[in-house]
């Protein structure tokens, strides 16, 4: 039995997206999540991060300005591997700035939906 893409949208994360003003997301985010984000928040795709997982300056500046305006910003990270790689950067910068980081499971890789 396979899950439909919409079944991957965990209610808790759907609620977070609906409350967000701005959503950062990784390349490869499933279409079901992109549709959900498009309905409720300003999308901020990450054009790419370097090997040290530093965000491009323009993206980081946009995030900081959004937070200063009082907007709720979340970062959707696709897959456990990406989450673990992004953790070091996110904890040091985005989380301390007030960005909520949520992990989206990749069931094809045997991951379980969850949030952090």
Secondary structure, DSSP 8 states (H G I E B T S, - for coil): ----GGGGS-HHHHHHHHH-SEEEE-TT--HHHHHHHHHHSEEEE-----TT----HHHHHHHHHHHHTT--EEEEEESHHHHHHHHHHIIIIIHHHT-EEEEE--GGGT------
